[in-house]
Amino acid sequence: MGQENKVRLNLDSIVKKYLNELKASGFKGEVDTSYSTTLVHSTDNSIYQQFPQAVIFAKSNKDIQTALSLSEKAEFRQLSFGPRGGGTGTNGQSLTGGIVLDLSRHMRQILEVNTEEQWVRVQGGVIKDQLNDFLRPLGFFFAPDLSTSNRATVGGMINTDASGQGSLVYGKTSDHLLALKCFLADGYELETCQMPMKAAQTIAKQDSRQGHIFRDVLNSCLENRTKILDIFPKLNRFLTGYDLKNVLSDDMQSFDLTRIIAGSEGSLAVVAEAKLNILPIEPYKTLVNINYDNFDSALRHSPFLVSARSTSVETVDSKVLNLAREDMIWRSVADFLETPAHIVSDGLNMVEFNGTNESDINTKVRALTNQLDSLIESKKAGVLSYSITTNKADILKIYAMRKKAVGLLGNTKGAQKPVAFVEDTAVPPENLADFITEFRALLDSYNLSYGMFGHVDAGVLHVRPALDLCDDKQQAMLKPISDKVSELTKKYGGLFWGEHGKGFRSEYGPDFFGPELFLELRKIKTAFDKNNKLNPGKICTPIDKEAALAGVEGPLRARYDQLIPINIKTSFQDTLNCNGNGLCFNYNESTQMCPSYKITKDRRDSPKGRAMLFKEWTRLQAAQGVELPLQQSAYFDATKSQVQISEAGELAQLNHEVKRAMDTCLACKACSTACPVKVDIPNSRAYFLHFYHQKYGRGLKDYVVGNIEKLLPLMSLGASILNPVIGSKLVNKLSKWGLGYQDLPLLSTKQPKGVEYNYESLSQLSQSQKDNHVLVVLDPFTWFYEAELIAATIKLVNKLGKKAILLPFHGNGKTQHVKGFLPEFKATAKATSAFLQQAASLNIPMVGLDSALVFVYDDEYRKVLSDAERGDFHVLTIHEWLKQQDLGTLTPTSVAESLTLMPHCTEETNARAASATWKSIFDMLGIQINAPSIGCCGMAGTFGHESKNQVASRALYNASWQPHVQSSIVVATGFSCRSQIKRFEGRKPKHPVEFIAQLL
């Protein structure tokens, strides 16, 4: 590891010279050798970690060609490159010790579409869901459907020959490739497509780069045809890299070099563009969800389900189902997947039918359900119950749960986490149940737990054994288990790598292919890349090269994770649990996670990137002897920190690079709930900022924001005088220049009065009298900036026949936490908890109006306080309290136009989500309200007010908020969201409570 660090930090003079010449050669993209960028690109969605020497971000085909052509100079030929797309591979395919060539940041353009001929041409960095969102209005889709579709790139799909759900009908990515534009290791531009055999043989006779490749591939495929057909398994999930079988058509009349590149894992060429076959969207779709008494029953029933002429059959075991039930995603699918109270489902099959003829689908579904009814009645096949879903939006929600299964397994409690290394075996579907029985027996013999899900229609099951790879004894299980699973798949006529490629499992290639065919693979590698420059070690090596194949005991992430200090592991397990799943790279602008990454497309500005940076920062601090304290410790009771962080070695650079990444975080906390493993970056960020600023000091604006709850009571006394000053253009400019803040909101000039809070008097009331009271917990923003919302709340409470009591204002501390004032935040949390605990003893509901601040009591307070200090008080959000009330007593006036609800992203991703609750409240009041899926508004507390964040803040607002705000009447639940709309649209929307109150 020390040598690796040395190589990483002291770039070889050859690499330095290459990068300097690259910049001077017209390369338009970015060249990055920073510690933080190489760190973030050292992992993917696998158990491996390998630091690259540099990362280059190509902006065009010319950039790719320039980078590779330059490397052909004699002095640079020892350099190697690893093409990279979404980085979602589970076997380290995109990891390299050389130079990462990234296509995902810039090369995302959809170049051309032809619906008459049913094809589309795209750049390699286009994301799969991005492509289908573009095609959907045209009535088409790109068929391969993988679980990481919202961040996986087309180039990555091609290089792993990805498939996923529905492959029994739709096949793999290679089945939809019409043509490719690639660049070889020497910069040669190669275009491929299917052609007549005679044309290929003519090209093979040419004395050219293309001719030599055609000749070698043809020779390998023709001369070994019989052996290829014997060895290659007859499966829907045919081989990934190199697909010698399908280069030639069954009738031997056509040749397609594209098939060699598909599944080659970037070891042959860099895929710059692809022409893809697209299919018409079938208008009718039905999903039958079948519950079983156990997972084995679900597996053994799957061949029957396939024979029912279904499009796909997906399966999930009880471990995944139980994890899904604990995740926020369950609330979107509970109506379709919940079983009757007396039924416990330990296995689920999801059977999809789709087509162009509704009656045909209905006939198929009816035939299946008749069989299911008979099985349930006779108590056979383990079938317990089933449900039918026909609404396309609801079906997508169910599949979203299935897609999230990969990440959910990473949220398993304890040190042992289900990990990917034997998780994409493929066997003939009729052998699957017996194969899994032996597979489970194998894992049981090691006393391992595991989770299972997958595509039973194709004989592919994702099995993830739970291991603590920081434990040397468990780490040592990787190789023997891999060896035995490889043998087991051969026994059942299957593949060890049925879907997710080889990567660091390439060592098993020779055993599978045998020496003769593996030699042919090496000949092909030599024809494309004789100097072993592209992803060396993956799949095979060129002839006459002694380089080793990548093996399962390769560069494990655990080498670094083992060195994380115990205090950090104890305090920040949620952040350290990041397994690289990459859901935070979701390109969709109407999802909440992660707003900063959606704007910058810099992977450091994502929860995964920040988690890696924080982890590495703590590791290096520990290596320098810095003892970072537990977050929940007496250390933060002191007003002055006793720990000074180090800036020795790599930390001189990394301290500031972590700060840069943390500064782009909006602290919206979407990651803490939307992430499958619940990575909580705002919490880690606050901890880091405390120690960073202890070392390097702070600017004035941090002190202003951190102490805003102390300043506001004083400022409010002179609100009528201050508001004209704050609202003036001159002061806005001065604030922008002096503090770095702008567009500050105006203060409320008068606070409303509720029933006076008197603990002694209230404690004398009977419980029935207390039930007619509500304690309103004041937060700094609604109390000092939005008195009209407080007044509306009092009115609404009164209309419900109850009395609103405004609790004395006590600081919440959120701004202190956001800025990393941890001792001050802990003091605030302790004092406020003591007050609210006393108020809670009255047994009167306590209600807060801004959910983002209410959640602080249950989340951040518990992170810094002991259970005794925090107490057991509970503050309801206003929508939670309203849902408990009898709203039938209210008689609002009618609303002519429909309403649109714009929820705060912090509350929308929380388990106590607002949209569904508000929708039910408005439904009870007879008011139609729409609740579209939206992302972050771009304000997020003070983020949008900071002058340095104006471009990002505006871009986020324009992406998903502006279209709704400008086309409908909206209500917004977050104070920061309403402030954002006010400054960009010149009008401030109402909180739902205000809107309802005005109708009463």
HELIX and SHEET records of a PDB file:
HELIX    1   1 GLY A    2  LEU A    9  1                                   8    
HELIX    2   2 SER A   13  ALA A   24  1                                  12    
HELIX    3   3 TYR A   35  VAL A   40  1                                   6    
HELIX    4   4 ASN A   61  LEU A   70  1                                  10    
HELIX    5   5 ALA A   74  PHE A   76  5                                   3    
HELIX    6   6 LYS A  128  LEU A  135  1                                   8    
HELIX    7   7 ARG A  136  LEU A  138  5                                   3    
HELIX    8   8 VAL A  154  THR A  160  1                                   7    
HELIX    9   9 SER A  167  TYR A  170  1                                   4    
HELIX   10  10 THR A  173  HIS A  176  5                                   4    
HELIX   11  11 MET A  197  ALA A  204  1                                   8    
HELIX   12  12 ARG A  209  GLU A  223  1                                  15    
HELIX   13  13 ARG A  225  ILE A  231  1                                   7    
HELIX   14  14 THR A  258  ILE A  261  1                                   4    
HELIX   15  15 PHE A  295  SER A  307  1                                  13    
HELIX   16  16 SER A  318  ARG A  325  1                                   8    
HELIX   17  17 MET A  328  SER A  332  5                                   5    
HELIX   18  18 ALA A  334  LEU A  337  1                                   4    
HELIX   19  19 GLU A  358  SER A  378  1                                  21    
HELIX   20  20 LYS A  392  LYS A  403  1                                  12    
HELIX   21  21 ALA A  405  LEU A  409  1                                   5    
HELIX   22  22 PRO A  429  ASN A  431  5                                   3    
HELIX   23  23 LEU A  432  SER A  445  1                                  14    
HELIX   24  24 VAL A  456  ALA A  458  5                                   3    
HELIX   25  25 ASP A  472  GLN A  475  1                                   4    
HELIX   26  26 LEU A  478  LYS A  491  1                                  14    
HELIX   27  27 GLY A  503  TYR A  508  5                                   6    
HELIX   28  28 GLY A  509  ASP A  529  1                                  21    
HELIX   29  29 ALA A  558  ASP A  561  1                                   4    
HELIX   30  30 ILE A  566  SER A  571  1                                   6    
HELIX   31  31 GLN A  573  LEU A  576  1                                   4    
HELIX   32  32 LEU A  583  PHE A  585  5                                   3    
HELIX   33  33 PRO A  595  THR A  600  1                                   6    
HELIX   34  34 ARG A  603  ASP A  605  5                                   3    
HELIX   35  35 PRO A  607  ALA A  623  1                                  17    
HELIX   36  36 ALA A  634  ASP A  637  5                                   4    
HELIX   37  37 LEU A  651  ASP A  663  1                                  13    
HELIX   38  38 CYS A  671  ALA A  674  1                                   4    
HELIX   39  39 ILE A  681  TYR A  696  1                                  16    
HELIX   40  40 LEU A  700  GLY A  706  1                                   7    
HELIX   41  41 ILE A  708  LEU A  717  1                                  10    
HELIX   42  42 ALA A  719  ILE A  726  1                                   8    
HELIX   43  43 LYS A  729  GLY A  738  1                                  10    
HELIX   44  44 TYR A  759  SER A  763  1                                   5    
HELIX   45  45 GLN A  767  LYS A  770  1                                   4    
HELIX   46  46 PRO A  780  TYR A  785  1                                   6    
HELIX   47  47 ALA A  787  LYS A  799  1                                  13    
HELIX   48  48 LYS A  814  VAL A  818  1                                   5    
HELIX   49  49 LEU A  822  ALA A  840  1                                  19    
HELIX   50  50 SER A  851  ASP A  858  1                                   8    
HELIX   51  51 GLU A  860  VAL A  864  1                                   5    
HELIX   52  52 ASP A  867  ARG A  870  1                                   4    
HELIX   53  53 ILE A  878  LYS A  883  1                                   6    
HELIX   54  54 LEU A  887  THR A  889  5                                   3    
HELIX   55  55 CYS A  905  GLU A  908  1                                   4    
HELIX   56  56 SER A  915  MET A  924  1                                  10    
HELIX   57  57 PHE A  943  HIS A  945  5                                   3    
HELIX   58  58 SER A  947  ASN A  949  5                                   3    
HELIX   59  59 GLN A  950  LEU A  956  1                                   7    
HELIX   60  60 TYR A  957  TRP A  961  3                                   5    
HELIX   61  61 GLN A  962  VAL A  965  1                                   4    
HELIX   62  62 PHE A  975  GLU A  985  1                                  11    
HELIX   63  63 PRO A  992  GLN A  998  1                                   7    
SHEET    1   A 4 GLU A  30  ASP A  32  0                                        
SHEET    2   A 4 ALA A  54  PHE A  57 -1                                        
SHEET    3   A 4 ILE A  99  ASP A 102  1                                        
SHEET    4   A 4 PHE A  81  ARG A  84  1                                        
SHEET    1   B 6 ILE A 110  ASN A 114  0                                        
SHEET    2   B 6 TRP A 119  GLN A 123 -1                                        
SHEET    3   B 6 VAL A 270  ASN A 277 -1                                        
SHEET    4   B 6 LEU A 177  PHE A 183 -1                                        
SHEET    5   B 6 GLU A 189  PRO A 196 -1                                        
SHEET    6   B 6 SER A 254  ASP A 256 -1                                        
SHEET    1   C 2 PHE A 140  PHE A 141  0                                        
SHEET    2   C 2 LEU A 279  PRO A 280 -1                                        
SHEET    1   D 7 VAL A 383  THR A 389  0                                        
SHEET    2   D 7 TYR A 284  TYR A 292 -1                                        
SHEET    3   D 7 GLY A 347  GLY A 355 -1                                        
SHEET    4   D 7 SER A 312  ASP A 317 -1                                        
SHEET    5   D 7 TYR A 450  HIS A 455 -1                                        
SHEET    6   D 7 VAL A 460  LEU A 467 -1                                        
SHEET    7   D 7 LYS A 417  PRO A 418 -1                                        
SHEET    1   E 7 VAL A 383  THR A 389  0                                        
SHEET    2   E 7 TYR A 284  TYR A 292 -1                                        
SHEET    3   E 7 GLY A 347  GLY A 355 -1                                        
SHEET    4   E 7 SER A 312  ASP A 317 -1                                        
SHEET    5   E 7 TYR A 450  HIS A 455 -1                                        
SHEET    6   E 7 VAL A 460  LEU A 467 -1                                        
SHEET    7   E 7 THR A 425  ALA A 426 -1                                        
SHEET    1   F 4 LYS A 803  LEU A 806  0                                        
SHEET    2   F 4 HIS A 773  VAL A 777  1                                        
SHEET    3   F 4 MET A 846  GLY A 848  1                                        
SHEET    4   F 4 VAL A 875  THR A 877  1                                        
SHEET    1   G 3 ILE A 929  ASN A 930  0                                        
SHEET    2   G 3 LEU A 899  MET A 902  1                                        
SHEET    3   G 3 ILE A 969  ALA A 972  1                                        
END                                                                             
